[in-house]
Amino acid sequence: MNKQEILNYLTEKKRITAPVAAAEDRAGKARLNYEKSVKKWRVGIVILLILTVAYIWFCFTGDLGLFYIDRNGMPQAGGIGGLLLFGGLSALLLYIKINRYVKPADSEWTAARNMLRQARTNPEYQNGARDFPAKFYNYYDISRLWNIISEGRAASLIEAYNLLETQQFQQDQMAIQEDIRRLNREIAAASKVNAAASVITAYKTSKRK
């Protein structure tokens, strides 16, 4: 194939894989939104539940009061009062969270996954993969191959495949190096914390002597 024929061939592959790319993008965003909804208000709800359990214990120890004013004029909650207050707030937040955020996000994610499944099982998409390398059969890699050919960096598909594979290998290596640098920073930070803790421990030990 000449340059124009290769570009036309890749353009057709882009057209075929575009619906899958769009469905993957939607599914990815829906998943992140669902995970975000699950984590929403998590800390606050946990604190309220802990307080609820604490007031349940107060009830078992005999504190069955509702609400009262202490000697300093501050409102306080008795066992039953705290249970009603914090238990009610926990239940209210959970209800709002589940019905307003989690359920809609879950429905959207389910719909997005179904759309992605339909796009991947489309006969045209599956047939298009038969004469194309599986590892490059996606909209983004095909677009990069199109650019490589269009810019004259490769004269054939084989050359374009090899060049793209080299670029991806280099990107993977850069990502690995960044992971190593991040791990080294975490180790260095942990070492400083441990060193500081050791100094404090040694100081306290020497004081006791």
C-alpha positions in Angstrom: 0.0 0.0 0.0 1.1 3.5 -0.7 0.9 6.3 1.9 -2.6 7.4 1.0 -3.9 3.8 1.0 -2.4 3.3 4.4 -3.9 6.5 5.8 -7.3 5.5 4.3 -7.0 2.0 5.9 -6.1 3.5 9.3 -8.9 6.1 9.0 -11.4 3.2 8.6 -10.0 1.4 11.6 -10.4 4.7 13.6 -14.0 4.9 12.5 -14.7 1.3 13.6 -12.9 1.6 17.0 -14.3 5.1 17.9 -17.5 3.8 19.5 -15.6 1.5 21.7 -13.2 4.3 22.7 -16.2 6.5 23.6 -17.8 3.7 25.5 -14.6 3.0 27.4 -14.3 6.7 28.3 -17.9 6.8 29.6 -17.4 3.6 31.6 -14.2 4.9 33.1 -15.8 8.2 34.2 -18.9 6.4 35.5 -16.7 4.0 37.6 -14.8 6.9 39.1 -18.0 8.7 39.8 -19.4 5.6 41.5 -16.3 5.2 43.6 -16.5 8.8 44.6 -20.1 8.5 45.6 -19.3 5.4 47.8 -16.6 7.4 49.6 -18.8 10.5 50.0 -19.2 11.6 53.7 -17.5 8.3 54.7 -15.4 9.9 57.5 -18.4 11.9 58.9 -20.7 8.9 58.9 -18.1 6.7 60.6 -17.6 9.3 63.3 -21.4 9.5 63.8 -21.7 5.8 64.0 -18.9 5.6 66.6 -20.7 8.2 68.7 -23.9 6.3 68.3 -22.3 3.1 69.6 -20.8 5.2 72.5 -24.3 6.4 73.5 -25.7 2.9 73.2 -23.0 1.9 75.8 -24.1 4.9 77.9 -27.6 3.6 77.8 -26.5 0.2 79.0 -24.6 1.8 81.9 -27.8 3.4 83.1 -27.7 6.9 81.4 -31.2 7.0 80.0 -31.6 10.7 79.8 -32.5 12.7 76.8 -31.1 16.3 76.8 -30.2 18.6 79.7 -28.3 21.7 80.6 -25.1 21.2 82.6 -23.8 23.4 85.4 -22.1 25.6 82.9 -25.2 26.3 81.0 -24.2 24.0 78.1 -26.6 21.7 76.4 -25.7 18.0 76.8 -27.1 14.7 75.6 -27.9 11.8 77.8 -27.7 8.2 76.7 -31.0 8.0 74.8 -30.7 11.6 73.6 -27.3 11.0 72.1 -28.5 7.7 70.6 -31.4 9.5 68.9 -29.3 12.5 67.8 -26.2 10.7 66.4 -28.1 7.6 65.3 -30.6 9.7 63.5 -28.0 11.8 61.8 -26.1 8.7 60.7 -29.3 7.2 59.2 -30.2 10.4 57.5 -26.8 10.9 55.9 -26.7 7.2 54.8 -30.2 7.5 53.3 -29.3 10.7 51.4 -26.0 9.3 50.3 -27.4 6.0 49.0 -30.4 7.4 47.2 -29.0 10.7 45.9 -25.5 9.7 45.0 -24.7 5.9 45.2 -27.8 4.5 43.4 -27.7 7.0 40.5 -24.0 6.5 40.1 -24.4 2.7 40.1 -27.1 2.9 37.5 -25.0 5.1 35.3 -22.0 2.7 35.7 -24.2 -0.3 34.8 -25.5 1.5 31.7 -22.0 2.4 30.7 -20.7 -1.1 31.1 -23.6 -2.4 29.0 -22.9 0.1 26.3 -19.2 -0.9 26.3 -20.2 -4.6 26.1 -22.4 -3.9 23.1 -19.7 -1.8 21.4 -17.1 -4.6 21.8 -19.5 -7.3 20.5 -20.4 -5.3 17.5 -19.7 -7.5 14.4 -18.0 -4.7 12.5 -15.6 -4.1 15.5 -14.8 -7.7 15.8 -14.3 -8.2 12.1 -12.0 -5.2 12.0 -9.6 -6.9 14.4 -8.9 -9.9 12.2 -6.4 -8.1 10.0 -4.9 -5.9 12.6 -2.4 -6.5 15.5 -4.4 -7.0 18.7 -2.2 -4.9 20.9 -2.7 -1.9 18.6 -6.4 -2.4 18.0 -7.7 0.6 19.8 -8.7 4.1 18.7 -5.7 5.8 20.5 -3.0 3.6 19.1 -4.5 3.6 15.6 -4.6 7.4 15.8 -0.9 7.4 16.7 -0.1 5.1 13.8 -2.0 7.4 11.5 0.1 10.3 12.7 3.3 8.4 12.2 2.4 7.6 8.6 1.0 11.1 7.9 4.2 12.8 9.2 6.4 10.5 7.2 8.1 8.9 10.2 7.4 5.5 8.7 6.8 4.3 5.1 4.9 1.1 5.9 2.6 -0.3 8.5 5.3 -2.6 9.7 7.6 0.3 10.3 4.8 2.2 12.0 4.1 -0.8 14.3 7.7 -1.1 15.3 8.1 2.7 15.9 4.9 2.8 18.1 6.1 -0.3 20.0 9.4 1.4 20.7 7.6 4.6 21.9 5.4 2.6 24.2 8.4 0.8 25.6 10.1 4.1 26.3 7.0 5.4 28.0 6.7 2.3 30.1 10.3 2.7 31.2 9.7 6.4 32.1 6.7 5.4 34.1 8.7 2.7 35.9 11.5 5.2 36.7 8.9 7.6 38.1 7.4 4.9 40.3 10.9 4.1 41.6 11.6 7.8 42.4 8.3 8.1 44.2 9.0 4.9 46.2 12.5 6.3 47.1 10.8 9.6 48.3 8.4 7.6 50.4 11.2 5.5 51.9 13.2 8.6 52.7 10.2 10.2 54.4 9.5 7.1 56.4 13.2 6.9 57.4 13.0 10.5 58.7 9.9 9.7 60.8 11.5 6.6 62.2 14.7 8.5 63.0 12.7 11.2 64.8 10.8 8.5 66.7 14.1 6.8 67.7 15.5 10.1 69.0 12.4 10.8 71.1 12.4 7.2 72.5 16.1 7.5 73.4 15.5 10.8 75.1 12.6 9.5 77.2 14.7 6.4 78.1 17.6 8.6 79.2 15.2 10.8 81.3 13.9 7.7 83.1 17.5 6.7 84.0 
